[in-house]
Amino acid sequence: MAEKKGRVFSGARPTGRQHLGNYLGAIQNYVALQDDYHTVYCVVDVHALTTVETTAELSSNTREMALDWLAAGIDPQKSIVFVQSHVPEVMELHTYLSMVTPLGKLTALPTFKEKVRENPNNVNYGLVGYPVLMSADILLYKADTVPVGTDQIPHLEFAREVVRSFNHRYQTDVLVEPQAKVTKIPKVLGIDGERKMSKSLNNHIELAATPEATEKRVMSMVTDPQRIRRSDPGNPDICNVFTLHKIFSSPEEVESINRDCRKAEIGCVDCKRKLAANLNDHLAPFRARREKLAKDPDVVRDVLLDGAGRAKVIAAETMAEVRQAIGFFDSGE
Ligand code: SF4
């Protein structure tokens, strides 16, 4: 087996059942990286606390998301898959990193300002420190590679600056500056054809939905807004249905839709039906695996606990080095 290139870390908030946007934007990439890197994938449930109003669904959302990850091909033999709160060392590292992070830098971040706009009544201390905790996630596992979309490059640059500040302050090289692995992450629009696919906007298509429910969602997708009547020629270039055809349909089908839509030789109803059928075919193996995994109530728990155990080994090593670098009194234990 070829030697792996380094360690990848990536985390995602527990949002429950995953949708097509999550699948195309992250999960597929997670699966692809497993063979070339030591991969560490984390359900970042502590991050979720910065904005949630209730934690009633936190546990079930974690389980449902992990189920989707496993069914989609994230392999616990190849990857460490775990839950952030199960390795509390990350909170300790977060505290130490916060001491080398100027407050003004955090409050000036566009993502912080955006969060304040979204949650004006809940601007909490954790929200300000969010990027520090995110840096701690990466640095605790000494990940040298972090898959990011171009919009996330500033977040990674922040983590790199934290490393430089920490290492400089304590005259150490214990923390590793992670490199961005810029991944072409497609912006998957929701069924409204306008905004990014998102559960909170209810414009998503759930991976684990039934074929019937999937078809219903696809049939409600917004198409080329200029195409009012069946006899109007359409423009596939501005149609989200066509974007998904390019991912889930055969090159021949894509070519014929591209041609026939422009001449009004295919209607949107037929076009969407084709997409729903191809999407359901694509997701059938995932759904079968998920159903099988879901029947065993222990499987997700076992994978996540085993992953936490493996993550803790790395975390403990890093934290021993970090504490020593800071210069705490060594009890000798
Ligand atoms: Fe979009 Fe297909 Fe309708 Fe053309 S025929 S506008 S590609 S849904």
Boltz pocket constraint, residues with backbone or C-beta under 6 A from the ligand:
constraints:
  - pocket:
      binder: B
      contacts: [[A, 223], [A, 224], [A, 227], [A, 234], [A, 235], [A, 236], [A, 239], [A, 240], [A, 241], [A, 242], [A, 257], [A, 261], [A, 266], [A, 267], [A, 268], [A, 269], [A, 271], [A, 272]]
      max_distance: 6.0
